[in-house]
Amino acid sequence: MGQLQLQRYAIIEGYYWKDNTPQTDFMIEIMKIIAPHGTTKYKLRMIQNGKEKILIFLEEEMLQKKFLRKYLLKIEDEQEFYRSFRDTLIDMEFRREDVLYETGKGGMQQIEGEWVYVGQNGSIKQDGFHPEIYSGVEGGAYILEKMLVGTEEIKEIVAKLFQQFSQSPDIFYPLFLFNIMAVTCGYFRGNGEASFMRLTAWLDGASGSGKTELAKAAGNFFFQDERKEKAIEPVTAGGRYILERLSQSSGVVFILDDVKKEQTRERRNSVADTVDDVLRSVYQGKMTNVRGKKIKLEKIDCCGLITGEYLDTTESQNARLIYLRVDGFLKNPGNSRALRVIQKNPIWLASVGVWYIQWFLRKAEESSFQSLVDLELEALRKKPKPYKKISNEARLGENQAMLEMAASLTEACLEDMGMSGKFLESFRKNAEKSIRTVMEATYSLLGGDQAILSIMMERVLKKSKIREAQYIEGRTFPCIYQYPWKYRQEYFWIQEEDDFVWIEDYEESLETGKGDSYKQYDANPCLLIREERLSYLLRLELQSFEKEEKITPEGSKEIQRNLWVLLRQGQFIYKQSRTDSTLGRSALLYPVCKLPEGNLAKTNCSDFMVWNENFGEVQEGEHGEVWEEKTVQVNPNHDCLRTIIEQRRGDFIEEEWESIETEAFNGFNENMYKRRKEFIARKVLHKETT
């Protein structure tokens, strides 16, 4: 900051003199500030009797009035002094070091054709820290010069930091990559990718799971002030304040903490509106709502991190995030130790962030860099993604491309830093796995598990043996046992070798011989499979998904754990309601049989197995068996199944059971008929179809 040498005045002993007489009791040092939108400001250091005071004025304030009058300064001839001041200012040429650039916005941006990362108190260039370029807003990164370290020191820091990350890479790596996205997204906007590298992560977990501490320690590279405090905004602060802070957060991760389902409707709506505004603004790269005079509808380049109980977002918003579940994080001693180490060394993340920024700024000046980035991005977008059959598959694919681009840039930086091949291989594997895991969790959250089940059920139906039950009139066969029903019940049982049994009209299959029918059932037609068999067939398809790398082993295990819940929730199968469960039972007992061997029409009935008096127990005979198994009723009208069934109708097996024309199963029909009635009664879908 240079002395202001006023025209027609001399500076003697720290005062302005004229005609050998002191005219003031102060002296001025001045710097020019180039502010956003063509605004010019000046920073004055007023030195009066050995004391300093910093003042900042707009150019028009200094040129149009006696702007120093209220500061109790001695000026002998005010009219002459201010005329000299204005003449000097108009004619003054500032040295480069006496010009400040107040950008009004943080993050990666171009200043006079040069890429710079701007914080609230200074900026980072390839060659170090520059206090003369700053954002001039409270939000954004507060940069300390000690964040800039040498090559050997940064390699040591990186090794220590990622040693802690290795305790839980599925959590730490996505948080780290989010920071890489936040500091880089301004560059992508400047090169035509207005929506790239902008995303919000939702850190979900029960109270005490460590989500807030994680967000403070690893959610943001940079500090908000010289005390090394991390900026984290509680959702209870109110929507207007939160949006104001978000509007100031370019170049960093904006953290919204402790979202939960509030008790009162007014509070719930307020929190939901704030969450929606954050998601929308971050993703679109501009403020989309104004709740106060301090908030402007300006562009922002940041990422978001929300901690707390997950709230369902609107359909237009729900793919603008990735989902991290951290329940049980702190229960793992290794995770707790890793978090404590990172908390005790907050400068590590900041130093790594600054090193990455300087590396990126150097790369951005290379003529070939942008074309290489474009090629990498094109390849990532063309890469097959396992996000099918949900409405936001395109957005999810783009979200994964963002994380993968951040990982690719980080790996290139670490390689240029000189990290070992072993370290780089570990980083690559952990990054890839963590991205798959977090995207899979997001996919599941947004209905992806149901989409996977749709594909699995389609595959099962395309491959399986489906027997179409025949309506053979029971009265046409001479038999010892008199049938009371119109149709032979054995044809509607499940044969041991069947995958599925298709009953064209379950009502009709229960008609009595007198022509009476049971019209209380609403399941026409009916597709049945034993619970154990369906579980086995779906496990085979999950294994195929794993081999095709469309799902991780962890994701496969999660689906297996929740298989029957997912099948009911997705309306793939019917349920029978019960008082102790909102989901109801997915499987009920149903008759299953093994046919007698050969044509035994003339064999004495006593040679066959007999149903025990204690219903449910089976006494095995020589030629056949009948028993009960838990059986599932599949919904043939499900959107993903109906077409497959229609296409396969010609493939259904219509099997003549010659041996069933014997009396092999006579005596069991009455009990099995009752079981069939019980099976179909009160069956509904989890959500009633319209």
C-alpha positions in Angstrom: 0.0 0.0 0.0 1.6 3.2 -1.2 1.5 6.8 0.3 -1.1 9.1 -1.3 0.9 12.0 -2.6 -1.6 14.8 -3.0 -1.1 17.4 -5.7 0.1 20.8 -4.3 0.8 19.1 -0.9 4.0 17.7 0.6 4.3 14.9 3.2 6.5 15.9 6.1 6.7 14.0 9.4 3.6 12.0 8.7 1.4 15.0 7.8 0.3 16.9 4.7 2.0 20.3 4.4 1.4 23.4 2.2 3.2 26.7 2.2 5.5 25.4 5.0 2.4 24.9 7.3 0.9 21.5 8.4 -2.6 21.2 6.9 -3.6 17.9 8.5 -2.8 15.6 11.5 -2.9 12.5 9.4 -1.4 10.9 6.3 -3.1 8.5 3.9 -1.9 5.2 2.2 -4.1 4.0 -0.6 -4.9 0.9 -2.6 -7.4 0.6 -5.5 -10.0 -2.2 -5.4 -11.5 -3.5 -8.6 -14.8 -4.9 -7.5 -17.5 -7.0 -9.3 -19.7 -5.5 -12.0 -17.2 -2.7 -12.9 -17.4 -1.1 -9.4 -14.2 0.6 -8.2 -13.5 1.0 -4.5 -10.5 2.3 -2.5 -8.9 1.0 0.6 -7.4 3.8 2.8 -5.1 3.4 5.7 -5.4 6.5 7.8 -2.4 7.1 10.0 -3.1 9.7 12.7 -0.7 10.3 15.6 0.8 6.8 15.2 -2.6 5.1 15.2 -4.0 3.3 12.1 -7.5 3.0 10.8 -8.6 1.1 7.7 -11.5 2.6 5.6 -13.0 1.4 2.4 -15.0 3.8 0.1 -16.7 3.5 -3.2 -15.2 5.7 -5.9 -18.3 7.9 -6.2 -18.3 8.5 -2.4 -14.7 9.9 -2.6 -15.3 12.1 -5.6 -18.6 13.7 -4.6 -18.4 14.7 -1.0 -16.2 15.4 2.1 -16.1 11.7 2.9 -13.7 12.1 5.9 -15.6 14.7 7.9 -17.1 12.2 10.4 -13.8 10.7 11.4 -12.6 13.7 13.5 -9.6 14.5 11.4 -7.8 17.9 11.3 -8.0 19.6 7.9 -7.1 23.3 7.7 -8.7 24.1 4.3 -11.2 21.4 3.5 -12.2 22.8 0.1 -8.6 22.9 -1.1 -7.8 19.5 0.5 -10.8 17.7 -1.2 -10.1 19.4 -4.5 -6.5 18.2 -4.4 -7.6 14.7 -3.3 -10.0 14.4 -6.3 -7.5 15.8 -8.8 -4.9 13.4 -7.5 -7.2 10.4 -7.6 -8.3 11.0 -11.2 -4.8 11.3 -12.5 -3.3 8.6 -10.3 -1.7 5.5 -11.9 -1.6 2.6 -9.3 1.3 0.2 -9.2 0.3 -3.4 -9.7 1.0 -4.2 -6.1 -1.4 -1.5 -5.0 -4.3 -2.9 -6.9 -6.7 -5.3 -5.2 -9.2 -7.5 -7.0 -12.4 -8.1 -5.0 -14.2 -10.8 -7.0 -17.4 -10.9 -4.9 -17.3 -14.7 -5.4 -15.0 -17.5 -4.3 -13.7 -20.5 -6.1 -12.0 -21.2 -9.4 -12.3 -18.3 -11.8 -10.3 -16.3 -14.4 -8.8 -13.0 -13.4 -7.3 -11.0 -16.3 -7.2 -14.3 -18.3 -5.5 -16.3 -15.6 -7.1 -19.2 -13.7 -7.1 -18.4 -9.9 -8.7 -20.0 -6.9 -10.2 -17.2 -4.8 -10.9 -17.4 -1.0 -12.4 -14.8 1.2 -9.1 -13.3 2.4 -6.8 -14.1 -0.6 -6.2 -16.4 -3.5 -4.1 -19.3 -4.7 -2.1 -19.1 -7.9 0.4 -21.5 -9.3 3.2 -19.7 -7.5 1.6 -19.4 -4.1 -0.7 -17.2 -1.9 -1.8 -13.8 -3.2 -3.7 -11.5 -0.7 -4.4 -8.9 -3.4 -7.1 -11.1 -5.0 -9.9 -12.0 -2.7 -13.7 -12.6 -2.7 -14.7 -9.9 -0.2 -17.5 -12.1 1.2 -17.7 -14.0 4.5 -18.3 -17.4 3.0 -15.8 -19.4 1.0 -12.3 -20.6 2.0 -10.2 -18.8 4.5 -6.6 -19.4 3.3 -3.7 -19.6 5.6 -0.2 -19.3 4.1 1.0 -22.3 6.1 -1.4 -24.5 4.0 1.2 -24.1 1.2 3.9 -26.8 1.8 6.7 -28.4 -0.2 6.7 -31.6 -2.1 8.2 -33.9 0.5 6.0 -32.5 3.3 2.8 -32.9 1.2 3.7 -36.5 0.3 4.0 -37.2 4.0 0.7 -35.5 4.8 -1.0 -37.5 2.0 0.3 -40.8 3.3 -0.9 -40.0 6.8 -4.3 -38.7 5.7 -5.1 -41.6 3.4 -4.0 -44.1 6.0 -6.9 -42.8 8.1 -9.2 -42.8 5.1 -8.4 -46.5 4.6 -10.3 -47.3 7.8 -13.6 -46.5 6.1 -13.0 -45.6 2.4 -16.7 -46.0 1.6 -17.4 -42.9 3.7 -14.1 -40.9 3.7 -13.4 -41.2 -0.1 -16.8 -39.8 -1.3 -16.4 -36.8 1.1 -12.9 -36.2 -0.1 -14.0 -36.4 -3.8 -16.8 -34.0 -3.0 -14.3 -31.4 -2.0 -12.3 -32.0 -5.2 -15.6 -31.3 -7.1 -16.3 -28.2 -5.1 -12.9 -26.5 -5.8 -12.9 -27.6 -9.5 -16.5 -26.9 -10.6 -15.8 -23.3 -11.5 -13.3 -24.4 -14.1 -15.9 -26.7 -15.7 -18.5 -23.9 -15.8 -15.9 -21.7 -17.5 -15.5 -24.4 -20.2 -19.1 -25.0 -21.1 -20.1 -27.6 -18.4 -22.5 -25.4 -16.5 -23.9 -28.3 -14.4 -20.9 -30.5 -14.0 -19.2 -31.2 -10.6 -22.2 -29.7 -8.6 -23.9 -32.2 -6.4 -25.1 -32.7 -2.8 -24.3 -35.6 -0.6 -26.8 -36.7 2.1 -25.0 -38.1 5.2 -27.7 -40.1 6.9 -27.6 -41.8 10.2 -29.2 -42.2 13.6 -28.4 -39.8 16.5 -24.9 -40.4 17.8 -23.7 -42.1 14.6 -21.0 -39.5 14.0 -22.4 -37.7 11.0 -21.9 -34.2 12.3 -18.4 -34.9 13.4 -17.6 -36.5 10.1 -19.0 -33.4 8.3 -16.9 -31.0 10.4 -13.7 -33.1 10.1 -13.8 -34.3 6.5 -16.7 -32.5 4.8 -14.8 -29.3 3.9 -11.1 -28.8 3.0 -11.0 -25.2 4.3 -11.7 -23.1 7.3 -14.1 -20.1 7.7 -11.7 -18.0 9.7 -8.1 -17.7 11.1 -9.1 -19.9 14.1 -9.4 -22.9 11.8 -13.1 -23.3 12.4 -15.1 -25.2 9.8 -18.3 -23.6 8.4 -21.3 -25.7 9.3 -24.9 -24.3 9.2 -27.6 -25.8 11.5 -30.9 -26.2 9.7 -32.5 -24.5 12.7 -30.8 -21.2 11.7 -33.7 -20.5 9.4 -34.1 -20.5 5.6 -33.1 -16.9 4.9 -29.8 -17.1 6.7 -29.0 -20.6 5.3 -29.6 -19.4 1.7 -27.5 -16.3 2.4 -24.6 -18.5 3.5 -25.1 -20.8 0.5 -24.9 -17.8 -1.8 -21.4 -17.1 -0.4 -20.1 -20.6 -0.6 -18.5 -20.8 -4.1 -15.4 -23.0 -4.1 -16.2 -25.0 -1.0 -18.6 -27.7 0.3 -21.7 -26.0 1.9 -22.7 -28.1 5.0 -26.3 -28.1 6.3 -26.5 -29.9 9.6 -29.0 -31.9 11.6 -32.0 -32.2 9.3 -34.8 -34.2 10.9 -38.6 -34.7 10.6 -39.9 -31.9 12.8 -43.0 -32.4 15.0 -45.0 -29.4 13.8 -46.3 -29.1 10.3 -45.0 -25.5 9.9 -41.5 -26.5 11.0 -41.5 -29.6 8.7 -42.5 -27.5 5.7 -39.8 -25.0 6.5 -37.1 -27.6 6.7 -38.3 -29.3 3.5 -38.4 -26.0 1.6 -34.8 -25.2 2.8 -33.5 -28.7 1.8 -35.2 -28.3 -1.6 -33.7 -24.8 -2.2 -30.2 -26.1 -1.3 -30.5 -29.2 -3.6 -31.8 -27.1 -6.5 -29.4 -24.2 -6.1 -26.3 -26.4 -5.9 -27.3 -28.5 -8.8 -28.2 -25.6 -11.1 -25.2 -23.6 -10.0 -27.2 -20.5 -9.1 -29.5 -19.3 -6.4 -33.0 -20.3 -7.3 -34.8 -18.6 -4.4 -34.5 -15.2 -2.6 -35.7 -14.9 1.0 -34.0 -11.6 1.9 -32.3 -8.5 0.4 -28.8 -9.9 1.0 -29.4 -12.9 -1.3 -28.9 -12.3 -5.0 -29.9 -14.6 -7.8 -26.2 -15.1 -8.8 -24.2 -18.0 -9.9 -22.5 -20.3 -7.3 -19.9 -23.0 -7.8 -20.1 -25.3 -4.8 -21.2 -28.7 -3.6 -23.5 -29.4 -0.7 -23.4 -31.8 2.2 -26.6 -32.4 4.3 -26.4 -34.4 7.6 -29.4 -35.8 9.4 -32.5 -37.9 8.9 -33.2 -38.4 5.2 -36.3 -36.6 3.9 -38.0 -37.6 0.7 -37.4 -34.9 -1.9 -39.5 -34.1 -4.9 -39.3 -36.1 -8.1 -37.4 -33.3 -9.8 -34.8 -33.2 -6.9 -34.2 -36.7 -5.8 -31.4 -37.5 -8.2 -29.5 -34.3 -7.4 -27.8 -36.1 -4.5 -25.8 -39.1 -3.5 -26.6 -41.0 -0.4 -24.2 -42.1 2.4 -25.5 -44.1 5.3 -23.2 -43.9 8.4 -25.2 -45.8 11.0 -22.7 -47.6 13.2 -19.7 -45.6 12.0 -18.4 -44.7 15.5 -19.1 -48.1 16.9 -16.1 -49.3 14.9 -13.0 -48.5 17.0 -10.9 -48.1 13.8 -13.3 -45.5 12.5 -13.3 -43.6 15.8 -9.5 -43.5 15.9 -9.3 -42.3 12.3 -11.8 -39.5 12.9 -10.0 -38.3 16.0 -6.7 -38.2 14.1 -8.2 -36.1 11.3 -9.9 -33.8 13.9 -6.5 -33.2 15.6 -4.9 -32.4 12.3 -7.3 -30.1 10.4 -4.4 -28.6 8.4 -3.9 -31.9 6.5 -7.0 -31.7 4.4 -6.5 -28.0 3.8 -2.9 -28.6 2.6 -3.9 -31.4 0.3 -6.6 -29.1 -1.1 -4.2 -26.3 -1.8 -1.7 -28.6 -3.4 -4.4 -30.0 -5.7 -5.5 -26.5 -6.6 -2.0 -25.4 -7.5 -1.5 -28.6 -9.5 -4.8 -28.0 -11.3 -4.0 -24.4 -12.1 -0.7 -25.4 -13.7 -2.5 -28.0 -15.8 -5.2 -25.6 -16.8 -2.6 -23.4 -18.5 -1.4 -26.4 -20.7 -2.8 -26.2 -24.2 -3.7 -29.9 -24.3 -5.3 -30.1 -20.9 -8.9 -29.1 -21.9 -9.0 -31.6 -24.8 -7.8 -34.4 -22.4 -10.5 -33.5 -19.9 -13.1 -33.5 -22.7 -12.0 -36.9 -23.8 -12.1 -38.3 -20.3 -15.5 -36.9 -19.7 -16.9 -38.3 -22.9 -15.5 -41.7 -22.0 -17.1 -41.6 -18.5 -20.5 -40.6 -19.9 -20.4 -43.4 -22.4 -19.4 -46.0 -19.8 -22.3 -48.4 -19.2 -24.1 -47.7 -16.0 -26.4 -50.2 -14.1 -29.1 -47.6 -13.6 -32.0 -48.8 -15.6 -35.8 -48.6 -15.3 -35.9 -45.7 -12.9 -37.0 -42.3 -13.9 -33.7 -40.6 -13.0 -31.2 -43.0 -14.5 -29.6 -40.3 -16.7 -29.0 -38.1 -13.7 -27.5 -40.9 -11.7 -25.2 -41.7 -14.5 -24.0 -38.1 -14.6 -23.6 -38.1 -10.9 -21.3 -41.1 -11.1 -19.4 -39.5 -13.9 -18.7 -36.5 -11.7 -17.3 -38.6 -8.9 -15.2 -40.6 -11.3 -13.8 -37.4 -12.9 -12.9 -36.1 -9.4 -11.1 -39.5 -8.7 -9.3 -39.4 -12.1 -8.1 -35.8 -11.5 -7.0 -36.6 -7.9 -5.1 -39.7 -9.1 -3.3 -37.7 -11.7 -2.3 -35.1 -9.1 -1.1 -37.8 -6.7 1.0 -39.4 -9.5 2.6 -36.0 -10.4 3.2 -35.5 -6.7 5.4 -38.6 -6.7 3.3 -41.0 -4.7 4.3 -44.6 -5.1 2.7 -47.1 -7.5 1.5 -49.1 -4.5 -0.2 -46.1 -3.0 -1.8 -45.1 -6.4 -3.1 -48.6 -6.9 -4.7 -48.6 -3.4 -6.2 -45.1 -4.1 -7.7 -46.3 -7.4 -9.2 -49.4 -5.9 -10.7 -47.6 -2.9 -12.0 -44.8 -5.1 -13.7 -47.2 -7.5 -15.2 -49.3 -4.7 -16.5 -46.3 -2.8 -18.1 -44.8 -5.8 -19.8 -48.0 -6.7 -21.0 -48.3 -3.1 -22.3 -44.8 -2.7 -24.0 -44.9 -6.1 -25.6 -48.2 -5.3 -26.9 -46.8 -2.0 -28.3 -43.8 -3.9 -29.8 -46.1 -6.6 -31.5 -48.2 -3.9 -32.8 -45.1 -2.1 -34.4 -43.8 -5.3 -36.0 -47.1 -6.2 -33.1 -48.9 -7.8 -33.5 -52.1 -5.8 -37.0 -52.3 -7.3 -35.5 -51.8 -10.8 -33.0 -54.6 -10.2 -35.8 -56.9 -8.9 -37.8 -56.0 -12.1 -34.9 -57.2 -14.3 -34.3 -60.3 -12.1 -38.0 -61.3 -12.1 -38.1 -60.8 -15.9 -35.1 -63.1 -16.3 -36.6 -65.7 -14.0 -39.9 -65.8 -15.9 -38.1 -66.0 -19.2 -36.0 -69.0 -18.1 -38.3 -70.9 -15.8 -40.6 -73.9 -16.4 -44.2 -72.7 -16.1 -47.0 -75.4 -16.0 -50.5 -74.3 -17.0 -53.0 -76.1 -14.7 -55.6 -78.1 -16.6 -59.3 -77.9 -15.8 -60.0 -81.7 -15.8 -63.5 -82.4 -14.7 -63.4 -84.6 -11.6 -66.7 -86.4 -12.3 -65.4 -87.9 -15.6 -63.2 -90.4 -13.9 -64.6 -93.5 -12.1 -63.2 -93.4 -8.6 -63.8 -94.8 -5.2 -63.7 -91.3 -3.7 -66.6 -89.0 -4.8 -65.4 -85.6 -5.8 -67.5 -82.7 -4.5 -65.8 -80.2 -6.9 -66.2 -79.6 -10.6 -62.4 -79.9 -11.3 -59.8 -82.4 -10.1 -57.9 -80.5 -7.4 -54.6 -82.4 -8.1 -54.0 -80.4 -11.3 -54.0 -77.1 -9.3 -51.4 -78.3 -6.8 -47.7 -77.5 -7.4 -45.8 -80.4 -8.8 -42.3 -80.9 -7.3 -40.6 -80.3 -10.6 -42.5 -77.1 -11.4 -41.0 -73.7 -11.2 -44.3 -71.9 -11.6 -47.9 -73.0 -11.8 -50.3 -70.9 -13.9 -54.0 -71.1 -12.9 -56.0 -69.3 -15.5 -58.9 -68.5 -13.2 -58.5 -69.3 -9.5 -62.2 -68.7 -8.9 -63.2 -71.3 -11.4 -60.7 -73.8 -10.0 -62.6 -73.7 -6.7 -66.0 -74.4 -8.2 -68.0 -77.2 -6.7 -69.5 -80.1 -8.5 -72.9 -78.5 -8.1 -72.0 -75.5 -10.1 -71.6 -73.2 -7.1 -68.6 -70.9 -7.3 -66.7 -68.8 -4.8 -66.8 -65.2 -6.2 -65.1 -63.6 -3.2 -61.6 -64.0 -4.7 -59.8 -61.4 -6.7 -56.9 -63.2 -8.2 -57.6 -64.1 -11.8 -55.4 -65.4 -13.2 -53.0 -66.8 -10.5 -49.2 -67.5 -10.8 -47.7 -69.6 -8.0 -44.2 -70.7 -7.0 -42.8 -72.2 -3.8 -41.0 -69.6 -1.7 -37.8 -71.6 -1.5 -37.7 -72.1 -5.3 -38.2 -68.4 -6.0 -35.6 -67.4 -3.5 -33.1 -69.8 -5.2 -33.9 -68.5 -8.7 -33.5 -64.9 -7.6 -30.2 -65.7 -5.9 -28.9 -67.1 -9.2 -29.8 -63.9 -11.0 -28.1 -61.8 -8.3 -24.9 -63.8 -8.8 -25.2 -63.0 -12.5 -25.6 -59.3 -11.7 -22.4 -59.5 -9.6 -20.5 -61.2 -12.5 -21.8 -58.6 -14.9 -20.6 -55.9 -12.4 -24.0 -54.3 -12.3 -24.1 -54.6 -8.5 -21.5 -54.9 -5.8 -21.3 -57.9 -3.5 -22.5 -55.7 -0.7 -25.4 -54.5 -2.7 -26.3 -58.1 -3.5 -26.3 -59.0 0.2 -28.4 -56.1 1.0 -31.1 -57.1 -1.5 -31.0 -60.7 -0.2 -31.5 -59.5 3.3 -34.5 -57.4 2.3 -35.7 -59.6 -0.6 -39.2 -60.4 0.6 -39.8 -56.9 1.9 -38.8 -55.5 -1.5 -40.9 -57.9 -3.4 -44.0 -57.0 -1.4 -43.3 -53.2 -1.5 -42.7 -53.4 -5.2 -46.0 -55.2 -5.8 -44.2 -58.2 -7.4 -46.1 -60.5 -5.1 -49.3 -60.6 -3.1 -49.4 -60.6 0.7 -51.9 -61.7 3.3 -52.3 -58.9 5.9 -51.7 -59.6 9.5 -52.2 -57.6 12.6 -48.5 -57.6 13.7 -47.1 -56.4 10.4 -47.9 -53.6 8.0 -46.2 -55.6 5.2 -48.1 -58.8 5.8 -47.0 -62.4 5.1 -45.5 -63.0 1.7 -46.0 -66.8 1.7 -48.6 -69.2 2.9 -48.9 -73.0 3.0 -50.1 -74.6 -0.3 -50.2 -78.2 -1.5 -47.2 -79.6 -3.2 -47.0 -83.1 -4.7 -44.7 -85.7 -6.2 -46.5 -87.8 -8.8 -46.7 -91.5 -8.6 -44.3 -93.3 -10.9 -45.7 -94.7 -14.1 -49.3 -95.4 -15.1 -50.8 -96.8 -11.9 -54.4 -96.6 -12.8 -55.2 -100.2 -11.7 -53.0 -100.1 -8.6 -54.7 -100.6 -5.3 -55.3 -97.4 -3.5 -53.8 -98.8 -0.3 -50.3 -98.9 -1.9 -50.1 -95.1 -1.8 -49.3 -92.7 1.0 -52.0 -91.8 3.4 -52.7 -88.4 4.9 -52.2 -88.7 8.7 -55.0 -87.8 11.1 -52.8 -85.0 12.5 -53.2 -82.6 9.6 -49.9 -81.4 8.2 -48.0 -84.6 8.7 -47.3 -87.0 5.8 -46.9 -90.7 5.9 -44.8 -91.6 2.8 -46.1 -94.3 0.6 -44.5 -96.3 -2.2 -45.6 -94.3 -5.2 -46.2 -90.7 -4.4 -46.2 -87.9 -1.8 -48.2 -84.8 -1.0 -47.3 -82.1 1.5 -47.5 -78.4 2.2 -44.9 -75.7 1.5 -44.8 -72.0 1.9 -45.9 -70.7 -1.5 -45.8 -67.2 -3.1 -48.5 -65.7 -5.3 -46.8 -63.6 -8.0 -48.6 -60.6 -9.4 -49.0 -61.3 -13.1 -50.3 -57.8 -13.8 -47.1 -56.1 -12.6 -45.8 -53.8 -15.4 -42.5 -55.7 -15.8 -44.1 -59.2 -15.7 -47.3 -58.9 -17.7 -45.6 -58.6 -21.1 -43.3 -61.5 -20.4 -46.2 -63.7 -19.4 -48.1 -62.8 -22.5 -45.2 -63.6 -24.6 -44.6 -66.9 -22.9 -48.2 -68.2 -22.9 -47.5 -70.4 -25.8 -44.5 -71.9 -24.0 -46.5 -73.0 -20.9 -46.5 -76.7 -20.3 -49.8 -78.5 -20.5 -49.0 -81.8 -19.0 -51.3 -84.9 -19.0 -50.6 -86.7 -15.8 -51.7 -90.2 -16.6 -50.9 -91.5 -13.2 -53.0 -88.9 -11.5 -56.1 -90.6 -13.0 -55.5 -93.2 -10.3 -56.8 -92.9 -6.8 -53.3 -92.0 -5.7 -54.3 -88.7 -4.1 -57.9 -89.5 -3.2 -58.5 -88.8 0.4 -56.2 -85.7 0.5 -58.3 -83.5 -1.7 -60.6 -82.2 0.9 -57.9 -81.0 3.2 -56.0 -79.6 0.2 -59.0 -77.8 -1.1 -59.5 -76.1 2.2 -55.8 -75.1 2.2 -56.2 -73.7 -1.3 -59.2 -71.6 -0.2 -57.2 -70.3 2.8 -54.3 -69.5 0.6 -56.2 -67.2 -1.7 -58.4 -65.5 0.9 -57.7 -61.9 1.8 -54.8 -61.6 -0.6 -53.9 -58.1 -1.6 -51.0 -56.1 -3.0 -48.9 -53.9 -0.7 -50.3 -50.8 -2.4 -53.6 -51.4 -4.1 -53.5 -51.0 -7.8 -56.0 -48.6 -9.4 
